[in-house]
Amino acid sequence: MNDPILSVEQVSKSFCCATERIQILSDVSFSVPRAVKVAITGESGCGKSTLLNIIGGMEHADSGIVRVLSCDVLTLHEHALTEYRRQFLGLVFQFHHLLRDFTALENVMLPGLIAGKSYREVRARAYELLEKVRVVQRAHHFPAQMSGGERQRTAVARALINDPTLILADEPTGNLDPKNALIVQDLLFSLTEEYQKTLLIVTHDPRIASMTDYRYQLQQGSLIRI
């Protein structure tokens, strides 16, 4: 295993519910090397998405350490977290979260423009990625004019626009029919390999998990290598 791009050390997380505290994550530790695909599986509500959100700087942990390269994620303040996500992460969710008043092209370009890159550079890169995910013919269409599979493929292109170090994918095929789920899965895997990205994917689908390089299962707050 090469040097880790992601290191999670003894991360714990709990929530208050009425009169009791529910432990979601208990001293979770694992590391992820560069340019591999890693799956986290487990029952609904076991904390998979919570763990992904903590790594993405979108939720706080009660304790522990999360490092992405030189970034100590859990110590970052809000502005620094925004920069961390912009610089290091590509995010793909179960729902596409495309902005409805922006075309597919504009949705893909937006993170690059926010990052301060030139319009010409970002536009060319966005067209390239839309071609890669096979929705370039929808470049000037709005999300409402696209199918669910096309919207999710556009979301994959958006996740890659800033050349991220790490892609976090939370049930990226969970809202799609089997045919489109397979298309999105194949594109996500092939593009992360082509661009030598590290992919951390949360999934209920054992078929998807079986295609990754490393597999973990979250059970009763503990992460187990399988």
C-alpha contacts under 8 A as a table, 3 or more apart, distances in Angstrom:
res1	aa1	res2	aa2	distance
1	M	4	P	7.96
1	M	33	P	6.38
2	N	33	P	5.53
2	N	34	R	6.86
3	D	33	P	5.68
3	D	34	R	7.12
4	P	7	S	6.35
4	P	31	S	5.92
4	P	32	V	5.10
4	P	33	P	3.97
4	P	34	R	6.26
4	P	69	L	7.58
5	I	31	S	7.64
5	I	32	V	5.89
5	I	33	P	5.24
5	I	34	R	5.48
5	I	67	R	7.95
5	I	68	V	5.64
5	I	69	L	5.21
5	I	166	L	7.91
5	I	198	T	7.97
6	L	31	S	5.51
6	L	32	V	5.07
6	L	33	P	6.89
6	L	66	V	7.40
6	L	67	R	5.68
6	L	68	V	4.60
6	L	69	L	6.47
7	S	29	S	7.69
7	S	30	F	6.20
7	S	31	S	4.38
7	S	32	V	6.52
7	S	65	I	7.83
7	S	66	V	5.79
7	S	67	R	5.09
7	S	68	V	6.55
8	V	11	V	6.74
8	V	28	V	7.08
8	V	29	S	4.99
8	V	30	F	5.28
8	V	31	S	6.00
8	V	64	G	7.61
8	V	65	I	5.83
8	V	66	V	4.62
8	V	67	R	6.51
9	E	27	D	7.23
9	E	28	V	6.40
9	E	29	S	4.41
9	E	30	F	6.69
9	E	64	G	5.63
9	E	65	I	5.03
9	E	66	V	6.43
10	Q	26	S	7.31
10	Q	27	D	3.73
10	Q	28	V	4.75
10	Q	29	S	5.08
10	Q	63	S	7.29
10	Q	64	G	4.82
10	Q	65	I	6.75
11	V	25	L	6.87
11	V	26	S	6.61
11	V	27	D	4.76
11	V	28	V	4.86
11	V	29	S	6.64
11	V	61	A	6.64
11	V	62	D	7.42
11	V	63	S	5.53
11	V	64	G	4.03
11	V	65	I	6.30
11	V	66	V	7.73
12	S	23	Q	7.88
12	S	24	I	7.43
12	S	25	L	4.70
12	S	26	S	4.63
12	S	27	D	5.06
12	S	28	V	6.51
12	S	61	A	6.04
12	S	62	D	5.55
12	S	63	S	5.38
12	S	64	G	6.40
13	K	23	Q	6.26
13	K	24	I	5.54
13	K	25	L	4.88
13	K	26	S	6.82
13	K	60	H	8.00
13	K	61	A	5.14
13	K	62	D	5.04
13	K	63	S	7.19
14	S	21	R	6.47
14	S	22	I	5.39
14	S	23	Q	4.25
14	S	24	I	5.19
14	S	25	L	6.78
14	S	62	D	7.05
15	F	21	R	5.56
15	F	22	I	5.24
15	F	23	Q	6.59
15	F	24	I	7.32
16	C	19	T	7.35
16	C	20	E	5.96
16	C	21	R	4.37
16	C	22	I	6.18
17	C	20	E	5.39
17	C	21	R	5.84
17	C	22	I	6.79
23	Q	26	S	6.88
23	Q	221	G	6.85
24	I	46	C	6.69
24	I	47	G	5.64
24	I	220	Q	7.29
24	I	221	G	5.12
25	L	28	V	6.39
25	L	47	G	6.67
25	L	51	L	7.68
25	L	220	Q	7.69
25	L	221	G	4.08
25	L	222	S	6.37
26	S	221	G	4.97
26	S	222	S	5.71
27	D	64	G	7.38
27	D	222	S	7.14
28	V	221	G	7.60
28	V	222	S	5.96
28	V	223	L	5.89
29	S	223	L	7.32
32	V	36	V	7.63
32	V	38	V	7.52
33	P	36	V	6.50
33	P	198	T	7.59
34	R	196	Q	7.98
34	R	197	K	7.15
34	R	198	T	5.60
35	A	192	T	7.68
35	A	193	E	7.08
35	A	196	Q	5.00
35	A	197	K	4.78
35	A	198	T	4.30
35	A	199	L	7.43
36	V	193	E	7.91
36	V	197	K	7.15
36	V	198	T	5.02
36	V	199	L	6.29
36	V	212	T	7.72
36	V	213	D	6.19
36	V	214	Y	7.93
37	K	189	F	7.85
37	K	198	T	6.04
37	K	199	L	4.69
37	K	200	L	6.10
37	K	201	I	7.61
37	K	212	T	4.90
37	K	213	D	5.26
37	K	214	Y	6.62
38	V	199	L	6.07
38	V	200	L	4.84
38	V	201	I	6.15
38	V	209	A	7.89
38	V	212	T	5.52
38	V	213	D	5.87
38	V	214	Y	4.75
38	V	215	R	5.78
38	V	216	Y	7.82
39	A	200	L	5.96
39	A	201	I	4.86
39	A	202	V	5.79
39	A	203	T	6.94
39	A	209	A	5.36
39	A	212	T	6.26
39	A	214	Y	6.37
39	A	215	R	4.83
39	A	216	Y	6.16
40	I	48	K	6.87
40	I	200	L	7.61
40	I	201	I	6.25
40	I	202	V	4.85
40	I	203	T	6.45
40	I	209	A	7.58
40	I	215	R	6.06
40	I	216	Y	4.82
40	I	217	Q	5.55
40	I	218	L	6.96
41	T	48	K	7.18
41	T	202	V	6.05
41	T	203	T	5.50
41	T	204	H	5.86
41	T	205	D	8.00
41	T	206	P	7.98
41	T	209	A	7.45
41	T	215	R	7.70
41	T	216	Y	6.25
41	T	217	Q	4.73
41	T	218	L	6.24
42	G	46	C	6.40
42	G	48	K	7.03
42	G	203	T	7.89
42	G	204	H	6.77
42	G	217	Q	5.39
42	G	218	L	5.11
42	G	219	Q	6.54
43	E	46	C	5.62
43	E	204	H	7.45
43	E	218	L	7.88
43	E	219	Q	7.88
44	S	47	G	7.86
45	G	48	K	7.47
46	C	218	L	6.67
46	C	219	Q	6.74
46	C	220	Q	6.78
46	C	221	G	6.95
47	G	50	T	4.95
47	G	51	L	6.14
47	G	218	L	7.37
47	G	221	G	7.14
48	K	51	L	5.27
48	K	52	L	6.39
48	K	202	V	6.48
48	K	218	L	6.81
49	S	52	L	4.97
49	S	53	N	6.01
49	S	170	D	6.55
49	S	202	V	7.07
50	T	53	N	5.03
50	T	54	I	6.19
50	T	59	E	7.23
51	L	54	I	5.13
51	L	55	I	6.34
52	L	55	I	5.15
52	L	56	G	6.13
52	L	168	L	7.02
52	L	170	D	7.42
52	L	202	V	7.75
53	N	56	G	4.84
53	N	57	G	6.11
53	N	58	M	4.95
53	N	59	E	5.44
54	I	57	G	5.07
54	I	58	M	5.77
54	I	59	E	4.75
54	I	60	H	5.90
54	I	61	A	6.46
55	I	58	M	7.65
55	I	66	V	6.48
55	I	73	V	7.31
56	G	59	E	7.70
56	G	85	R	6.81
56	G	89	L	7.47
56	G	168	L	7.56
57	G	60	H	7.09
57	G	73	V	6.49
57	G	74	L	7.16
57	G	81	L	6.15
57	G	85	R	7.51
60	H	74	L	7.07
61	A	64	G	7.05
61	A	74	L	7.41
64	G	74	L	7.98
65	I	72	D	7.10
65	I	73	V	7.56
65	I	74	L	6.45
66	V	72	D	5.93
66	V	73	V	5.49
66	V	74	L	6.18
67	R	70	S	6.58
67	R	71	C	5.34
67	R	72	D	4.68
67	R	73	V	5.82
68	V	71	C	5.13
68	V	72	D	6.85
68	V	73	V	7.15
68	V	88	F	7.91
71	C	84	Y	7.71
72	D	75	T	5.92
72	D	76	L	7.02
73	V	76	L	5.55
73	V	81	L	7.35
73	V	84	Y	7.93
76	L	79	H	7.99
76	L	80	A	5.59
76	L	81	L	5.74
77	H	80	A	5.37
77	H	81	L	6.05
78	E	81	L	5.01
78	E	82	T	6.37
79	H	82	T	5.19
79	H	83	E	6.50
80	A	83	E	5.02
80	A	84	Y	6.05
81	L	84	Y	4.85
81	L	85	R	6.19
82	T	85	R	5.29
82	T	86	R	6.16
83	E	86	R	4.98
83	E	87	Q	5.92
84	Y	87	Q	5.22
84	Y	88	F	5.76
84	Y	89	L	7.32
85	R	88	F	5.52
85	R	89	L	4.91
85	R	90	G	7.53
86	R	89	L	6.18
86	R	90	G	7.92
86	R	111	P	7.53
86	R	115	A	6.93
86	R	162	N	7.47
87	Q	162	N	7.31
87	Q	164	P	6.54
87	Q	165	T	7.91
88	F	164	P	4.91
88	F	165	T	4.93
88	F	166	L	6.12
89	L	159	A	7.81
89	L	164	P	4.97
89	L	165	T	6.05
89	L	166	L	5.06
89	L	167	I	5.64
89	L	168	L	7.10
90	G	158	R	7.85
90	G	159	A	4.23
90	G	160	L	5.99
90	G	162	N	7.73
90	G	163	D	7.99
90	G	164	P	5.50
90	G	165	T	7.74
90	G	166	L	6.28
90	G	167	I	4.50
90	G	168	L	6.21
91	L	159	A	5.34
91	L	167	I	5.84
91	L	168	L	5.08
91	L	169	A	5.99
92	V	96	H	7.27
92	V	155	A	6.42
92	V	156	V	6.27
92	V	159	A	6.39
92	V	167	I	7.57
92	V	168	L	6.29
92	V	169	A	4.59
92	V	170	D	6.31
92	V	172	P	6.12
93	F	96	H	6.15
93	F	97	H	7.69
93	F	169	A	5.80
93	F	170	D	4.86
93	F	171	E	6.34
93	F	172	P	5.31
94	Q	169	A	8.00
94	Q	170	D	5.90
94	Q	171	E	4.93
94	Q	172	P	4.47
94	Q	173	T	6.34
94	Q	174	G	5.72
94	Q	175	N	6.02
95	F	152	Q	7.42
95	F	172	P	7.44
95	F	175	N	6.78
96	H	151	R	6.20
96	H	152	Q	5.23
96	H	154	T	7.99
96	H	155	A	5.61
97	H	155	A	7.63
98	L	102	F	7.88
98	L	107	N	6.34
98	L	143	P	6.84
98	L	151	R	7.46
98	L	155	A	7.00
99	L	102	F	5.57
99	L	107	N	6.56
99	L	143	P	7.55
100	R	103	T	7.60
100	R	142	F	6.39
100	R	143	P	5.65
100	R	144	A	6.99
101	D	142	F	6.79
102	F	105	L	7.86
102	F	106	E	5.56
102	F	107	N	5.88
102	F	142	F	6.05
102	F	143	P	7.73
103	T	106	E	5.06
103	T	107	N	6.08
103	T	139	A	6.58
103	T	140	H	5.22
103	T	141	H	5.11
103	T	142	F	4.32
103	T	143	P	6.77
104	A	107	N	5.14
104	A	108	V	6.29
104	A	138	R	6.62
104	A	139	A	5.00
104	A	140	H	6.12
104	A	141	H	5.99
104	A	142	F	6.04
104	A	143	P	6.74
104	A	151	R	7.95
104	A	154	T	6.50
105	L	108	V	5.27
105	L	109	M	6.14
105	L	123	R	7.77
105	L	126	A	6.44
105	L	127	Y	7.10
105	L	130	L	7.70
105	L	139	A	4.77
105	L	140	H	6.23
106	E	109	M	4.98
106	E	110	L	5.94
107	N	110	L	5.41
107	N	111	P	7.95
107	N	158	R	6.86
108	V	111	P	7.00
108	V	112	G	7.95
108	V	126	A	5.85
108	V	154	T	6.97
108	V	155	A	7.37
108	V	157	A	6.30
108	V	158	R	4.20
108	V	159	A	7.90
108	V	161	I	6.71
109	M	112	G	5.46
109	M	113	L	6.30
109	M	122	V	5.86
109	M	123	R	6.26
109	M	126	A	5.79
109	M	158	R	7.12
109	M	161	I	7.04
110	L	113	L	5.18
110	L	114	I	6.14
111	P	114	I	5.07
111	P	115	A	6.16
111	P	158	R	7.42
111	P	161	I	7.09
111	P	162	N	6.99
112	G	115	A	5.02
112	G	116	G	6.65
112	G	117	K	5.80
112	G	122	V	5.91
112	G	161	I	6.24
112	G	162	N	5.71
113	L	116	G	5.16
113	L	117	K	5.41
113	L	118	S	6.91
113	L	119	Y	6.64
113	L	122	V	6.87
114	I	117	K	7.53
115	A	162	N	7.93
117	K	121	E	6.94
117	K	122	V	6.55
118	S	121	E	5.28
118	S	122	V	6.16
119	Y	122	V	5.21
119	Y	123	R	5.93
120	R	123	R	5.21
120	R	124	A	6.19
121	E	124	A	5.34
121	E	125	R	6.21
122	V	125	R	5.07
122	V	126	A	5.98
122	V	161	I	7.63
123	R	126	A	5.07
123	R	127	Y	6.24
124	A	127	Y	5.27
124	A	128	E	6.25
125	R	128	E	5.01
125	R	129	L	6.24
125	R	161	I	6.82
126	A	129	L	5.14
126	A	130	L	6.10
126	A	157	A	7.35
126	A	158	R	7.77
126	A	161	I	6.54
127	Y	130	L	5.08
127	Y	131	E	6.12
127	Y	136	V	6.63
127	Y	139	A	7.66
128	E	131	E	5.13
128	E	132	K	6.29
129	L	132	K	4.82
129	L	133	V	6.27
129	L	157	A	5.32
129	L	160	L	7.73
129	L	161	I	7.54
130	L	133	V	5.21
130	L	134	R	6.01
130	L	135	V	5.33
130	L	136	V	4.67
130	L	139	A	7.26
130	L	154	T	6.75
130	L	157	A	6.15
131	E	134	R	4.95
131	E	135	V	6.14
131	E	136	V	4.89
132	K	135	V	7.91
133	V	136	V	7.75
133	V	153	R	5.82
133	V	154	T	7.15
133	V	156	V	7.69
133	V	157	A	6.76
133	V	187	L	6.45
134	R	137	Q	7.78
134	R	153	R	7.89
135	V	138	R	5.34
135	V	139	A	6.88
135	V	150	E	6.39
135	V	153	R	7.36
135	V	154	T	7.12
136	V	139	A	5.06
137	Q	140	H	7.83
138	R	141	H	5.08
138	R	146	M	7.39
141	H	145	Q	6.03
141	H	146	M	7.09
142	F	145	Q	5.40
142	F	146	M	6.89
143	P	146	M	5.22
143	P	147	S	7.93
143	P	151	R	6.32
144	A	147	S	7.83
146	M	150	E	5.88
146	M	151	R	6.19
147	S	150	E	5.13
147	S	151	R	6.21
148	G	151	R	5.15
148	G	152	Q	6.29
148	G	176	L	6.87
149	G	152	Q	5.18
149	G	153	R	6.16
149	G	176	L	6.69
149	G	180	N	5.33
149	G	181	A	7.52
149	G	184	V	7.25
150	E	153	R	5.09
150	E	154	T	6.14
151	R	154	T	5.05
151	R	155	A	6.31
152	Q	155	A	4.88
152	Q	156	V	6.40
152	Q	172	P	7.73
152	Q	184	V	7.20
153	R	156	V	5.02
153	R	157	A	6.45
153	R	184	V	6.10
153	R	187	L	7.94
154	T	157	A	5.03
154	T	158	R	6.24
155	A	158	R	4.96
155	A	159	A	6.24
156	V	159	A	5.11
156	V	160	L	6.65
156	V	188	L	6.83
157	A	160	L	5.31
157	A	161	I	6.40
158	R	161	I	5.28
159	A	162	N	7.39
159	A	164	P	7.70
159	A	167	I	7.36
160	L	163	D	5.35
160	L	164	P	6.26
161	I	164	P	7.73
164	P	167	I	6.81
164	P	197	K	7.42
165	T	197	K	6.08
165	T	198	T	6.63
166	L	197	K	6.22
166	L	198	T	4.95
166	L	199	L	6.05
166	L	200	L	7.53
167	I	197	K	7.13
167	I	198	T	6.11
167	I	199	L	4.82
167	I	200	L	6.19
168	L	199	L	6.19
168	L	200	L	5.09
168	L	201	I	6.01
169	A	172	P	5.78
169	A	199	L	7.41
169	A	200	L	6.24
169	A	201	I	4.62
169	A	202	V	6.24
170	D	201	I	5.95
170	D	202	V	4.90
170	D	203	T	6.87
171	E	174	G	5.09
171	E	201	I	7.13
171	E	202	V	5.47
171	E	203	T	4.91
171	E	204	H	7.29
172	P	175	N	7.51
172	P	184	V	7.83
172	P	185	Q	7.84
172	P	203	T	7.81
173	T	176	L	5.50
173	T	180	N	7.88
173	T	181	A	4.85
173	T	182	L	7.88
173	T	184	V	6.73
173	T	185	Q	6.87
174	G	181	A	7.49
174	G	203	T	7.82
176	L	179	K	7.93
176	L	180	N	5.89
176	L	181	A	5.30
177	D	180	N	5.57
177	D	181	A	5.89
178	P	181	A	4.96
178	P	182	L	6.17
179	K	182	L	5.39
179	K	183	I	6.54
180	N	183	I	4.97
180	N	184	V	6.15
181	A	184	V	5.26
181	A	185	Q	6.01
182	L	185	Q	5.07
182	L	186	D	6.04
183	I	186	D	5.26
183	I	187	L	6.18
184	V	187	L	5.15
184	V	188	L	5.99
185	Q	188	L	5.19
185	Q	189	F	6.15
185	Q	208	I	7.46
186	D	189	F	5.27
186	D	190	S	5.94
187	L	190	S	5.14
187	L	191	L	5.86
188	L	191	L	5.43
188	L	192	T	6.15
189	F	192	T	5.34
189	F	193	E	6.27
190	S	193	E	5.16
190	S	194	E	6.05
191	L	194	E	4.85
191	L	195	Y	5.98
192	T	195	Y	5.33
192	T	196	Q	5.65
192	T	197	K	4.77
192	T	198	T	6.79
192	T	199	L	6.85
193	E	196	Q	4.88
193	E	197	K	6.33
194	E	197	K	7.89
203	T	206	P	7.69
203	T	208	I	7.33
203	T	209	A	7.00
205	D	208	I	5.45
205	D	209	A	6.43
206	P	209	A	4.93
206	P	210	S	5.97
207	R	210	S	5.20
207	R	211	M	6.76
208	I	211	M	5.43
208	I	212	T	7.16
209	A	212	T	5.58
209	A	215	R	6.59
210	S	215	R	7.67
212	T	215	R	6.80
214	Y	225	R	7.86
214	Y	226	I	7.98
215	R	225	R	6.06
215	R	226	I	5.57
216	Y	223	L	6.34
216	Y	224	I	5.36
216	Y	225	R	4.43
216	Y	226	I	5.43
217	Q	223	L	5.65
217	Q	224	I	5.18
217	Q	225	R	6.47
217	Q	226	I	6.73
218	L	221	G	6.29
218	L	222	S	5.57
218	L	223	L	4.51
218	L	224	I	6.30
219	Q	222	S	5.29
219	Q	223	L	6.41
219	Q	224	I	7.47
